[in-house]
Amino acid sequence: MKHQFQGAVILISVAGMQITSCTTSPEPAQEIAPAEVTHLGGNEITQVVLTADAARRIDVQTAAVETQDVEGVQRDVVPFAAIVYDTQGGTWVYTNLEPLTYVRTAVHVDFVREDNAVLLAGPRAGTAVVTVGAEELFGSETEFEEE
């Protein structure tokens, strides 16, 4: 009985080796970039399209540009968290006009009050701007351009 058991183990082992040696290894999975960066109209305006997984990982959140009464005047206001500064001190926001698509848009900040930036120029009231994940979007522009 002991010899029959050992014979069965050897037979199963040899069969297993033959099966694994006959299979072909899978082709490597095509790596999908988490973001696609496109320059629109020159180098100043940039569009970043994220995969759904990338947007989830960086937890992209948005808020609408609002018109508020600021010292008796109607002004466009964005959460200060939406403002991104470039290396030359320029100020930008990422607008979100389509799902998973973000466009870097220049803004001119007049002043900051509490958690809001009061704008001299920028996107219209009602436009969605990124409040969480804007820094990652900005970083993706330089990271993916170098590859």
Backbone as a chain_set.jsonl record, in Angstrom:
{"seq": "MKHQFQGAVILISVAGMQITSCTTSPEPAQEIAPAEVTHLGGNEITQVVLTADAARRIDVQTAAVETQDVEGVQRDVVPFAAIVYDTQGGTWVYTNLEPLTYVRTAVHVDFVREDNAVLLAGPRAGTAVVTVGAEELFGSETEFEEE", "coords": {"N": [[0.819, -1.18, 0.0], [1.968, 1.197, 0.764], [3.856, 1.57, -1.265], [2.199, 1.854, -3.473], [0.982, 4.288, -2.928], [3.193, 6.03, -2.965], [3.894, 5.74, -5.649], [1.656, 6.836, -6.89], [1.886, 9.493, -6.061], [4.265, 10.23, -7.337], [3.49, 9.925, -10.016], [1.447, 11.867, -10.232], [2.959, 14.159, -9.705], [4.772, 14.195, -11.895], [2.958, 14.475, -14.005], [1.892, 16.944, -13.384], [4.155, 18.596, -13.764], [4.495, 18.316, -16.493], [2.181, 19.476, -17.497], [2.438, 22.157, -16.627], [4.736, 22.835, -18.026], [3.859, 22.842, -20.586], [2.123, 24.917, -20.871], [1.743, 28.241, -22.052], [3.368, 31.211, -21.117], [1.567, 34.016, -19.909], [1.018, 36.95, -21.877], [2.637, 40.017, -21.121], [0.737, 42.388, -19.299], [-0.73, 45.207, -20.828], [0.332, 48.294, -19.873], [-1.595, 50.854, -18.556], [-1.612, 54.262, -18.678], [-2.171, 56.41, -15.913], [-2.976, 58.985, -16.391], [-3.663, 61.178, -19.094], [-2.085, 63.702, -20.761], [-2.671, 66.726, -22.425], [-1.713, 69.482, -24.366], [-3.42, 72.411, -24.935], [-3.942, 74.753, -27.374], [-1.269, 75.833, -27.365], [1.279, 76.118, -24.82], [0.222, 77.033, -22.429], [-2.426, 76.299, -21.617], [-3.665, 73.362, -20.334], [-4.929, 70.075, -20.623], [-5.996, 67.418, -18.632], [-6.707, 64.08, -18.619], [-8.026, 61.66, -16.652], [-7.875, 58.187, -15.671], [-10.627, 56.276, -14.42], [-9.887, 54.872, -12.168], [-7.559, 56.242, -11.34], [-8.632, 58.768, -10.694], [-10.22, 58.042, -8.557], [-8.261, 57.14, -6.757], [-6.801, 59.488, -6.153], [-8.805, 60.867, -5.062], [-10.456, 62.903, -6.273], [-12.199, 65.898, -5.895], [-14.761, 68.333, -6.342], [-15.949, 71.755, -6.497], [-18.349, 74.323, -7.097], [-17.742, 77.4, -8.838], [-18.683, 80.304, -7.222], [-20.913, 83.102, -7.07], [-20.673, 85.715, -4.909], [-21.653, 88.09, -2.385], [-19.344, 90.437, -1.787], [-18.171, 92.735, 0.251], [-20.302, 94.395, -0.515], [-20.32, 94.096, -3.265], [-20.946, 92.022, -6.079], [-19.067, 89.183, -6.542], [-16.964, 86.724, -8.121], [-16.09, 83.705, -6.596], [-13.889, 81.192, -5.406], [-13.174, 78.122, -3.642], [-10.264, 78.383, -1.632], [-8.652, 76.163, -1.661], [-8.767, 75.272, -4.247], [-6.963, 76.704, -5.724], [-3.962, 76.683, -7.556], [-0.504, 77.148, -7.621], [1.963, 78.022, -9.978], [5.484, 77.596, -10.875], [6.329, 80.127, -11.532], [4.756, 81.774, -10.095], [2.233, 82.094, -11.089], [-1.345, 81.791, -11.038], [-3.77, 79.244, -10.95], [-6.651, 77.191, -11.699], [-8.216, 73.974, -11.84], [-10.614, 73.198, -14.074], [-13.624, 71.314, -14.393], [-15.25, 70.124, -16.796], [-16.168, 67.913, -18.132], [-16.737, 64.437, -17.375], [-13.99, 63.037, -15.644], [-12.187, 64.67, -16.962], [-10.036, 67.356, -16.92], [-9.228, 70.761, -17.041], [-6.593, 72.966, -17.002], [-6.861, 76.215, -15.95], [-6.269, 79.637, -16.153], [-6.391, 81.944, -13.448], [-7.055, 85.072, -11.82], [-6.315, 86.16, -8.78], [-7.801, 88.303, -6.509], [-7.931, 88.736, -3.716], [-7.62, 86.809, -0.664], [-10.003, 85.526, 1.473], [-10.765, 84.187, 4.478], [-11.5, 80.896, 3.802], [-11.703, 81.223, 1.098], [-10.969, 82.294, -2.257], [-11.121, 85.347, -3.771], [-11.914, 86.332, -6.944], [-10.464, 88.211, -9.645], [-10.469, 87.563, -12.268], [-11.446, 84.668, -14.087], [-12.911, 81.346, -14.322], [-16.456, 81.158, -15.085], [-19.28, 81.679, -12.852], [-20.725, 78.812, -11.418], [-19.17, 76.972, -12.755], [-17.475, 73.935, -12.355], [-14.749, 73.409, -10.207], [-11.667, 71.875, -9.297], [-11.138, 70.905, -6.002], [-9.961, 69.109, -4.305], [-7.186, 67.246, -5.044], [-6.075, 68.799, -7.001], [-3.354, 69.493, -6.914], [-2.142, 67.077, -7.535], [-3.042, 66.732, -10.145], [-1.73, 68.882, -11.363], [0.915, 68.096, -10.927], [0.932, 65.823, -12.52], [1.163, 66.81, -15.065], [3.881, 67.503, -15.525], [5.171, 65.106, -14.846], [4.241, 63.124, -16.697], [4.917, 64.228, -19.116], [7.634, 63.906, -19.359], [8.089, 61.263, -19.884]], "CA": [[0.0, 0.0, 0.0], [2.861, 2.329, 0.845], [4.463, 1.743, -2.573], [1.182, 2.364, -4.385], [0.789, 5.701, -2.603], [4.361, 6.746, -3.485], [3.783, 5.714, -7.111], [0.62, 7.802, -7.273], [2.441, 10.833, -5.843], [5.239, 10.473, -8.406], [2.73, 10.073, -11.249], [0.777, 13.175, -10.187], [4.005, 15.18, -9.804], [5.263, 14.233, -13.275], [1.878, 15.013, -14.83], [1.821, 18.376, -13.079], [5.284, 19.26, -14.408], [4.26, 18.339, -17.932], [1.115, 20.448, -17.768], [2.954, 23.522, -16.495], [5.729, 23.131, -19.056], [3.173, 22.99, -21.871], [1.367, 26.166, -20.947], [2.532, 29.406, -22.419], [3.236, 32.267, -20.12], [0.703, 35.073, -20.433], [1.715, 38.139, -22.336], [2.566, 41.057, -20.094], [-0.412, 43.282, -19.437], [-0.424, 46.535, -21.34], [0.189, 49.259, -18.798], [-2.417, 52.0, -18.916], [-1.2, 55.453, -17.936], [-3.281, 56.924, -15.111], [-3.4, 60.291, -16.896], [-3.236, 61.59, -20.433], [-1.93, 65.15, -20.725], [-2.705, 67.35, -23.744], [-1.615, 70.94, -24.365], [-4.439, 73.015, -25.786], [-3.637, 76.128, -27.771], [0.043, 76.24, -26.872], [1.723, 75.478, -23.578], [-0.393, 77.59, -21.237], [-3.639, 75.597, -21.208], [-3.419, 71.928, -20.363], [-6.033, 69.178, -20.273], [-5.585, 66.143, -18.046], [-7.793, 63.101, -18.581], [-7.666, 60.584, -15.734], [-8.663, 56.963, -15.652], [-11.531, 56.273, -13.269], [-9.113, 54.388, -11.02], [-6.676, 57.33, -10.892], [-9.473, 59.785, -10.05], [-10.623, 57.493, -7.262], [-7.092, 57.084, -5.874], [-6.445, 60.811, -5.631], [-10.022, 61.374, -4.422], [-10.799, 64.196, -6.871], [-13.449, 66.513, -5.461], [-14.959, 69.634, -6.977], [-16.953, 72.694, -5.988], [-18.693, 75.287, -8.137], [-17.433, 78.815, -8.665], [-19.894, 80.954, -6.723], [-20.98, 84.559, -7.008], [-21.012, 86.092, -3.539], [-21.576, 89.504, -2.042], [-18.096, 90.734, -1.1], [-18.12, 94.176, 0.533], [-21.349, 95.063, -1.274], [-20.152, 93.887, -4.704], [-21.032, 90.621, -6.483], [-17.753, 88.73, -7.017], [-16.787, 85.275, -8.264], [-15.278, 83.182, -5.495], [-13.615, 79.744, -5.406], [-12.466, 77.697, -2.437], [-8.829, 78.595, -1.759], [-8.042, 74.857, -1.949], [-8.768, 75.054, -5.695], [-5.899, 77.492, -6.359], [-2.657, 76.045, -7.737], [0.523, 78.115, -8.019], [3.056, 77.44, -10.758], [6.81, 78.008, -10.411], [6.514, 81.559, -11.772], [3.792, 82.495, -9.261], [0.923, 82.166, -11.744], [-2.421, 81.113, -10.316], [-4.574, 78.392, -11.823], [-7.582, 76.192, -11.162], [-8.585, 72.938, -12.803], [-12.056, 73.117, -14.282], [-14.103, 69.963, -14.67], [-16.418, 70.298, -17.664], [-16.591, 66.573, -18.541], [-16.247, 63.438, -16.414], [-12.59, 62.616, -15.663], [-11.422, 65.586, -17.802], [-9.737, 68.56, -16.149], [-8.49, 71.73, -17.839], [-5.937, 73.994, -16.191], [-7.385, 77.502, -16.382], [-5.673, 80.754, -15.413], [-7.25, 82.814, -12.651], [-6.384, 86.199, -11.178], [-6.852, 86.26, -7.427], [-7.752, 89.653, -5.946], [-7.499, 88.525, -2.331], [-8.122, 85.605, -0.008], [-10.751, 85.799, 2.702], [-11.057, 82.919, 5.137], [-11.121, 79.754, 2.963], [-12.104, 81.518, -0.272], [-10.202, 83.22, -3.08], [-11.977, 86.252, -4.53], [-11.26, 86.422, -8.247], [-10.612, 89.316, -10.592], [-10.765, 86.904, -13.544], [-11.417, 83.209, -14.007], [-14.102, 80.696, -14.879], [-17.771, 81.704, -14.706], [-20.038, 81.089, -11.748], [-21.334, 77.534, -11.762], [-18.166, 76.059, -13.293], [-16.876, 73.066, -11.336], [-13.289, 73.469, -10.087], [-11.137, 70.826, -8.424], [-10.72, 71.38, -4.682], [-9.089, 68.057, -3.773], [-6.533, 66.548, -6.141], [-5.53, 69.748, -7.98], [-1.884, 69.406, -6.914], [-1.784, 65.855, -8.261], [-3.257, 67.01, -11.567], [-0.636, 69.753, -11.778], [2.108, 67.254, -10.965], [0.861, 64.87, -13.628], [1.582, 67.479, -16.299], [5.333, 67.384, -15.706], [5.578, 63.707, -14.738], [3.941, 62.351, -17.889], [5.57, 64.818, -20.273], [9.017, 63.469, -19.433], [8.165, 59.864, -20.283]], "C": [[0.866, 1.248, 0.0], [3.47, 2.615, -0.53], [3.458, 2.277, -3.594], [0.971, 3.86, -4.175], [1.954, 6.53, -3.152], [4.312, 6.812, -5.008], [2.765, 6.735, -7.596], [1.135, 9.233, -7.127], [3.421, 11.182, -6.961], [4.513, 10.722, -9.721], [2.055, 11.442, -11.313], [1.804, 14.291, -10.335], [4.511, 15.322, -11.225], [4.204, 14.84, -14.186], [1.76, 16.521, -14.617], [2.939, 19.143, -13.751], [5.057, 19.357, -15.916], [3.193, 19.379, -18.29], [1.657, 21.867, -17.672], [3.991, 23.829, -17.552], [5.075, 23.332, -20.42], [2.431, 24.323, -21.983], [2.295, 27.307, -21.323], [2.337, 30.467, -21.358], [2.396, 33.389, -20.729], [1.544, 36.262, -20.876], [1.607, 39.2, -21.255], [1.395, 41.992, -20.368], [0.051, 44.643, -19.937], [-0.678, 47.522, -20.213], [-0.582, 50.465, -19.304], [-1.976, 53.168, -18.051], [-2.391, 55.989, -17.154], [-3.797, 58.272, -15.593], [-2.858, 60.511, -18.294], [-3.237, 63.113, -20.443], [-1.872, 65.68, -22.152], [-2.595, 68.858, -23.576], [-2.61, 71.483, -25.379], [-4.023, 74.44, -26.122], [-2.307, 76.629, -27.257], [0.357, 75.546, -25.564], [0.987, 75.953, -22.342], [-1.599, 76.789, -20.731], [-3.42, 74.102, -21.39], [-4.66, 71.172, -19.93], [-5.453, 67.875, -19.744], [-6.811, 65.246, -17.999], [-7.297, 61.942, -17.722], [-8.448, 59.321, -16.034], [-9.564, 57.048, -14.429], [-10.79, 55.837, -12.01], [-8.212, 55.487, -10.468], [-7.479, 58.412, -10.172], [-9.922, 59.326, -8.671], [-9.458, 57.516, -6.285], [-6.717, 58.453, -5.329], [-7.648, 61.539, -5.041], [-10.408, 62.761, -4.941], [-12.172, 64.649, -6.373], [-13.537, 67.899, -6.084], [-15.969, 70.472, -6.203], [-17.199, 73.7, -7.106], [-18.157, 76.671, -7.79], [-18.742, 79.477, -8.249], [-19.781, 82.461, -6.849], [-21.47, 84.904, -5.613], [-20.929, 87.606, -3.385], [-20.303, 89.71, -1.22], [-17.999, 92.248, -0.973], [-19.09, 94.952, -0.354], [-21.27, 94.9, -2.782], [-20.249, 92.39, -4.995], [-19.715, 90.194, -7.126], [-17.765, 87.223, -7.176], [-15.753, 84.807, -7.254], [-15.101, 81.682, -5.687], [-13.017, 79.378, -4.062], [-10.958, 77.869, -2.642], [-8.105, 77.294, -2.095], [-7.982, 74.58, -3.443], [-7.598, 75.749, -6.393], [-4.589, 76.703, -6.375], [-1.7, 77.128, -8.216], [1.586, 77.409, -8.84], [4.389, 78.016, -10.266], [7.105, 79.485, -10.663], [5.531, 82.408, -10.951], [2.434, 82.67, -9.904], [-0.108, 81.371, -10.963], [-3.372, 80.446, -11.299], [-5.611, 77.643, -11.009], [-7.751, 75.129, -12.241], [-10.092, 72.906, -12.879], [-12.411, 71.692, -14.677], [-15.398, 70.075, -15.468], [-16.991, 68.973, -18.149], [-16.08, 65.579, -17.513], [-14.794, 63.051, -16.705], [-11.689, 63.516, -16.513], [-11.287, 66.923, -17.078], [-8.86, 69.482, -16.992], [-7.913, 72.788, -16.897], [-6.298, 75.346, -16.788], [-6.783, 78.605, -15.516], [-6.753, 81.516, -14.651], [-6.393, 83.962, -12.118], [-7.071, 86.407, -9.837], [-6.69, 87.695, -6.942], [-7.258, 89.573, -4.5], [-8.129, 87.249, -1.803], [-8.796, 86.026, 1.285], [-11.216, 84.463, 3.256], [-10.607, 81.771, 4.233], [-11.453, 79.969, 1.489], [-11.137, 82.477, -0.952], [-11.196, 84.03, -3.901], [-11.242, 86.562, -5.829], [-11.503, 87.76, -8.945], [-10.988, 88.757, -11.956], [-10.645, 85.401, -13.345], [-12.676, 82.627, -14.604], [-15.391, 81.301, -14.32], [-18.373, 80.991, -13.508], [-20.731, 79.826, -12.242], [-20.353, 76.524, -12.314], [-17.576, 75.231, -12.154], [-15.36, 73.21, -11.384], [-12.846, 72.415, -9.077], [-10.658, 71.447, -7.123], [-9.834, 70.365, -3.97], [-8.522, 67.31, -4.969], [-5.91, 67.477, -7.171], [-4.006, 69.665, -8.048], [-1.419, 68.175, -7.68], [-1.984, 66.034, -9.762], [-2.119, 67.863, -12.112], [0.664, 68.951, -11.891], [2.098, 66.287, -12.132], [1.307, 65.505, -14.943], [3.081, 67.313, -16.531], [5.779, 65.931, -15.677], [5.382, 62.968, -16.038], [4.546, 62.953, -19.141], [6.966, 64.286, -20.464], [9.145, 62.048, -19.939], [8.131, 59.699, -21.78]], "O": [[0.554, 2.234, -0.669], [3.59, 3.776, -0.921], [3.817, 3.058, -4.475], [0.802, 4.609, -5.137], [1.745, 7.596, -3.731], [4.655, 7.839, -5.593], [2.989, 7.419, -8.595], [0.854, 10.086, -7.969], [3.409, 12.301, -7.473], [4.878, 11.632, -10.466], [2.095, 12.102, -12.351], [1.543, 15.276, -11.026], [4.667, 16.439, -11.719], [4.533, 15.646, -15.057], [1.552, 17.276, -15.566], [2.708, 20.238, -14.263], [5.391, 20.367, -16.537], [3.319, 20.079, -19.294], [1.373, 22.697, -18.536], [4.123, 24.986, -17.951], [5.675, 23.931, -21.312], [2.151, 24.79, -23.087], [3.47, 27.328, -20.957], [1.259, 30.594, -20.777], [2.503, 33.675, -21.921], [2.615, 36.538, -20.336], [0.599, 39.276, -20.552], [1.106, 42.338, -21.513], [1.089, 45.158, -19.519], [-1.778, 47.577, -19.663], [-0.261, 51.027, -20.351], [-1.969, 53.068, -16.824], [-3.506, 56.02, -17.675], [-4.913, 58.669, -15.258], [-1.75, 60.092, -18.629], [-4.259, 63.743, -20.169], [-1.129, 65.165, -22.988], [-3.291, 69.449, -22.75], [-2.633, 71.062, -26.535], [-3.779, 75.243, -25.221], [-2.225, 77.751, -26.757], [-0.227, 74.512, -25.239], [1.113, 75.33, -21.288], [-1.761, 76.625, -19.521], [-3.037, 73.641, -22.466], [-5.355, 71.571, -18.995], [-4.536, 67.303, -20.333], [-7.83, 65.605, -17.41], [-6.278, 61.322, -18.026], [-9.548, 59.376, -16.584], [-9.288, 57.812, -13.504], [-11.031, 56.361, -10.923], [-8.111, 55.648, -9.251], [-7.04, 58.918, -9.139], [-9.997, 60.121, -7.735], [-9.632, 57.868, -5.119], [-6.349, 58.569, -4.16], [-7.536, 62.675, -4.579], [-10.657, 63.678, -4.159], [-13.154, 63.908, -6.419], [-12.522, 68.554, -6.322], [-16.731, 69.968, -5.378], [-16.34, 73.9, -7.965], [-18.118, 77.068, -6.626], [-19.786, 79.237, -8.856], [-18.692, 83.026, -6.747], [-22.532, 84.454, -5.183], [-20.242, 88.297, -4.137], [-20.195, 89.22, -0.096], [-17.776, 92.954, -1.957], [-18.76, 96.017, -0.876], [-22.063, 95.498, -3.509], [-19.702, 91.576, -4.251], [-19.293, 90.769, -8.13], [-18.481, 86.521, -6.462], [-14.698, 85.417, -7.078], [-16.035, 80.983, -6.079], [-12.413, 80.225, -3.403], [-10.434, 77.537, -3.706], [-7.059, 77.318, -2.743], [-7.209, 73.722, -3.87], [-7.276, 75.415, -7.533], [-4.166, 76.139, -5.366], [-2.031, 77.923, -9.095], [2.061, 76.337, -8.465], [4.412, 78.83, -9.343], [8.032, 80.039, -10.071], [5.49, 83.629, -11.105], [1.563, 83.325, -9.333], [0.227, 80.388, -10.302], [-3.726, 81.011, -12.334], [-5.475, 77.479, -9.796], [-7.461, 75.368, -13.414], [-10.773, 72.627, -11.892], [-11.587, 70.962, -15.228], [-16.492, 70.115, -14.905], [-18.158, 68.903, -18.535], [-15.084, 65.849, -16.841], [-14.422, 62.777, -17.846], [-10.538, 63.161, -16.763], [-12.276, 67.537, -16.68], [-7.874, 69.043, -17.583], [-8.628, 73.413, -16.114], [-6.073, 75.598, -17.972], [-6.791, 78.513, -14.288], [-7.868, 81.706, -15.136], [-5.176, 83.84, -11.982], [-8.243, 86.776, -9.766], [-5.587, 88.243, -6.957], [-6.302, 90.246, -4.114], [-9.041, 86.685, -2.407], [-8.238, 86.78, 2.082], [-11.95, 83.715, 2.61], [-9.418, 81.683, 3.924], [-11.482, 79.013, 0.714], [-10.561, 83.356, -0.312], [-12.011, 83.471, -4.634], [-10.091, 86.999, -5.814], [-12.578, 88.352, -8.852], [-11.729, 89.386, -12.712], [-9.845, 84.928, -12.537], [-13.421, 83.313, -15.304], [-15.407, 81.876, -13.232], [-18.021, 79.853, -13.196], [-21.257, 79.788, -13.354], [-20.657, 75.332, -12.346], [-17.22, 75.774, -11.109], [-14.754, 73.143, -12.453], [-13.564, 72.106, -8.126], [-9.873, 72.394, -7.129], [-9.035, 70.741, -3.112], [-9.268, 66.802, -5.806], [-5.281, 67.008, -8.12], [-3.431, 69.757, -9.133], [-0.417, 68.224, -8.392], [-1.186, 65.543, -10.56], [-1.605, 67.598, -13.199], [1.419, 69.118, -12.848], [3.153, 65.966, -12.678], [1.78, 64.805, -15.838], [3.496, 67.008, -17.65], [6.686, 65.557, -16.421], [6.28, 62.239, -16.459], [4.681, 62.254, -20.146], [7.452, 64.211, -21.592], [10.223, 61.659, -20.388], [8.186, 58.575, -22.278]]}, "num_chains": 1, "name": "protein.A"}
